[in-house]
């Protein structure tokens, strides 16, 4: 007895569309939740102020700090 099944192409297309829709929904939900999180917004504002003030680090410094080659 064969253990292989045939799946219609139309069904595979629907599965692909559903997966893509789920990924889009996931991204939108994450954006929505972050946009309504006061702690996240405060951290982003603080980071922006530090960036504008010139408080930045080079990529090389960050890699060394995080022990990344």
N, CA, C and O of each residue as an XYZ file, in Angstrom:
276
protein
N       0.838     -1.182      0.000
C       0.000      0.000      0.000
C       0.885      1.247      0.000
O       1.824      1.348      0.789
N       0.586      2.178     -0.872
C       1.371      3.400     -0.999
C       1.088      4.354      0.161
O      -0.055      4.487      0.598
N       2.132      5.014      0.654
C       1.973      5.989      1.731
C       2.036      7.412      1.201
O       2.125      8.369      1.969
N       1.992      7.541     -0.104
C       2.028      8.847     -0.742
C       0.614      9.259     -1.108
O      -0.176      8.458     -1.608
N       0.312     10.519     -0.850
C      -1.002     11.022     -1.250
C      -0.820     12.132     -2.269
O       0.213     12.802     -2.299
N      -1.794     12.313     -3.070
C      -1.789     13.395     -4.049
C      -2.656     14.515     -3.523
O      -3.805     14.298     -3.138
N      -2.107     15.700     -3.508
C      -2.844     16.877     -3.036
C      -3.106     17.765     -4.241
O      -2.178     18.096     -4.978
N      -4.345     18.149     -4.448
C      -4.654     19.002     -5.589
C      -3.906     20.333     -5.511
O      -3.737     20.900     -4.431
N      -3.464     20.817     -6.662
C      -2.743     22.074     -6.737
C      -3.594     23.211     -6.175
O      -3.068     24.111     -5.520
N      -4.884     23.179     -6.422
C      -5.766     24.237     -5.911
C      -5.730     24.295     -4.386
O      -5.782     25.381     -3.808
N      -5.642     23.149     -3.737
C      -5.561     23.110     -2.276
C      -4.221     23.660     -1.797
O      -4.163     24.389     -0.807
N      -3.152     23.314     -2.498
C      -1.838     23.837     -2.131
C      -1.796     25.355     -2.271
O      -1.189     26.040     -1.448
N      -2.439     25.877     -3.308
C      -2.491     27.334     -3.485
C      -3.239     27.992     -2.329
O      -2.818     29.033     -1.826
N      -4.346     27.383     -1.911
C      -5.120     27.931     -0.787
C      -4.299     27.909      0.502
O      -4.339     28.852      1.292
N      -3.561     26.826      0.700
C      -2.708     26.726      1.890
C      -1.637     27.809      1.853
O      -1.342     28.433      2.872
N      -1.060     28.028      0.684
C      -0.036     29.059      0.534
C      -0.611     30.448      0.806
O       0.010     31.255      1.498
N      -1.786     30.723      0.267
C      -2.433     32.020      0.513
C      -2.741     32.209      1.998
O      -2.555     33.296      2.545
N      -3.208     31.154      2.636
C      -3.529     31.234      4.070
C      -2.262     31.491      4.891
O      -2.281     32.278      5.837
N      -1.170     30.829      4.528
C       0.089     31.023      5.255
C       0.580     32.453      5.094
O       1.027     33.074      6.058
N       0.497     32.979      3.867
C       0.920     34.365      3.631
C       0.050     35.338      4.413
O       0.552     36.294      5.005
N      -1.253     35.092      4.413
C      -2.170     35.959      5.160
C      -1.850     35.914      6.651
O      -1.898     36.942      7.327
N      -1.524     34.736      7.164
C      -1.189     34.611      8.583
C       0.066     35.403      8.919
O       0.119     36.072      9.951
N       1.077     35.334      8.057
C       2.317     36.081      8.312
C       2.058     37.585      8.297
O       2.609     38.316      9.120
N       1.233     38.046      7.378
C       0.887     39.471      7.339
C       0.137     39.878      8.601
O       0.408     40.929      9.181
N      -0.804     39.043      9.020
C      -1.565     39.325     10.234
C      -0.645     39.364     11.444
O      -0.785     40.228     12.310
N       0.287     38.436     11.500
C       1.232     38.375     12.613
C       2.044     39.666     12.688
O       2.231     40.223     13.770
N       2.528     40.144     11.531
C       3.300     41.387     11.495
C       2.448     42.575     11.922
O       2.899     43.422     12.693
N       1.231     42.638     11.429
C       0.349     43.755     11.775
C      -0.019     43.735     13.254
O      -0.089     44.785     13.894
N      -0.254     42.544     13.796
C      -0.581     42.431     15.216
C       0.601     42.873     16.075
O       0.421     43.574     17.071
N       1.801     42.465     15.690
C       2.993     42.880     16.437
C       3.147     44.400     16.404
O       3.415     45.022     17.432
N       2.979     44.994     15.228
C       3.058     46.453     15.105
C       2.020     47.133     15.976
O       2.322     48.108     16.663
N       0.799     46.622     15.951
C      -0.287     47.199     16.750
C       0.039     47.124     18.244
O      -0.113     48.105     18.972
N       0.481     45.964     18.684
C       0.778     45.793     20.111
C       1.927     46.701     20.557
O       1.863     47.299     21.631
N       2.967     46.802     19.743
C       4.089     47.670     20.103
C       3.681     49.142     20.092
O       4.130     49.918     20.936
N       2.840     49.524     19.149
C       2.401     50.920     19.056
C       1.534     51.329     20.238
O       1.348     52.520     20.491
N       1.004     50.354     20.961
C       0.146     50.655     22.106
C       0.788     50.264     23.441
O       0.115     50.213     24.470
N       2.082     49.993     23.413
C       2.813     49.611     24.628
C       3.583     50.826     25.139
O       4.573     51.229     24.528
N       3.139     51.419     26.260
C       3.793     52.624     26.779
C       5.283     52.434     27.077
O       6.073     53.350     26.849
N       5.675     51.281     27.574
C       7.090     51.037     27.874
C       7.918     51.019     26.600
O       9.002     51.599     26.555
N       7.418     50.359     25.567
C       8.135     50.306     24.298
C       8.260     51.703     23.696
O       9.326     52.084     23.214
N       7.172     52.459     23.726
C       7.187     53.820     23.171
C       8.191     54.687     23.916
O       8.927     55.455     23.296
N       8.230     54.572     25.230
C       9.179     55.354     26.028
C      10.620     54.987     25.675
O      11.475     55.865     25.556
N      10.888     53.689     25.509
C      12.246     53.252     25.145
C      12.635     53.767     23.763
O      13.775     54.177     23.549
N      11.694     53.747     22.834
C      11.975     54.237     21.487
C      12.247     55.743     21.506
O      13.151     56.217     20.818
N      11.477     56.488     22.283
C      11.697     57.937     22.382
C      13.056     58.233     23.005
O      13.770     59.125     22.547
N      13.410     57.494     24.036
C      14.702     57.677     24.687
C      15.834     57.350     23.717
O      16.823     58.079     23.641
N      15.686     56.273     22.990
C      16.710     55.887     22.005
C      16.855     56.952     20.930
O      17.968     57.265     20.508
N      15.747     57.502     20.492
C      15.786     58.552     19.468
C      16.510     59.787     19.990
O      17.309     60.384     19.267
N      16.244     60.177     21.229
C      16.918     61.326     21.828
C      18.420     61.083     21.921
O      19.216     61.973     21.622
N      18.808     59.880     22.335
C      20.228     59.551     22.431
C      20.884     59.579     21.050
O      22.009     60.058     20.905
N      20.196     59.077     20.058
C      20.727     59.082     18.698
C      20.922     60.512     18.198
O      21.964     60.844     17.634
N      19.914     61.352     18.409
C      20.007     62.741     17.974
C      21.108     63.499     18.706
O      21.695     64.435     18.163
N      21.382     63.090     19.935
C      22.434     63.732     20.723
C      23.821     63.206     20.354
O      24.830     63.680     20.876
N      23.866     62.234     19.461
C      25.154     61.694     19.033
C      25.679     60.566     19.892
O      26.825     60.146     19.728
N      24.873     60.073     20.794
C      25.295     58.961     21.658
C      25.103     57.639     20.918
O      24.133     56.913     21.138
N      26.053     57.356     20.042
C      25.974     56.132     19.251
C      27.268     55.355     19.388
O      28.277     55.877     19.860
N      27.224     54.112     18.972
C      28.415     53.257     18.976
C      28.601     52.701     17.581
O      27.642     52.543     16.825
N      29.831     52.410     17.255
C      30.094     51.803     15.954
C      29.701     50.330     15.995
O      29.586     49.732     17.065
N      29.499     49.762     14.817
C      29.177     48.347     14.729
C      30.306     47.515     15.314
O      30.051     46.515     15.986
N      31.527     47.904     15.074
C      32.669     47.162     15.615
C      32.662     47.172     17.148
O      32.933     46.149     17.776
N      32.354     48.327     17.748
C      32.280     48.398     19.217
C      31.174     47.497     19.745
O      31.354     46.813     20.753
N      30.040     47.494     19.074
C      28.917     46.659     19.495
C      29.278     45.181     19.400
O      28.985     44.403     20.308
N      29.910     44.803     18.305
C      30.327     43.405     18.151
C      31.293     43.001     19.264
O      31.184     41.909     19.821
N      32.230     43.879     19.581
C      33.200     43.565     20.650
C      32.489     43.455     21.990
O      32.779     42.553     22.775
N      31.560     44.365     22.256
C      30.809     44.338     23.514
C      30.003     43.050     23.659
O      29.884     42.509     24.759
N      29.447     42.557     22.544
C      28.617     41.359     22.569
C      29.402     40.080     22.261
O      28.829     38.997     22.146
N      30.718     40.228     22.132
C      31.608     39.082     21.839
C      31.201     38.393     20.541
O      31.145     37.165     20.470
N      30.919     39.192     19.519
C      30.559     38.669     18.192
C      31.723     38.930     17.259
O      32.300     40.017     17.260
N      32.058     37.957     16.483
C      33.174     38.111     15.537
C      32.703     38.774     14.270
O      33.497     38.989     13.355
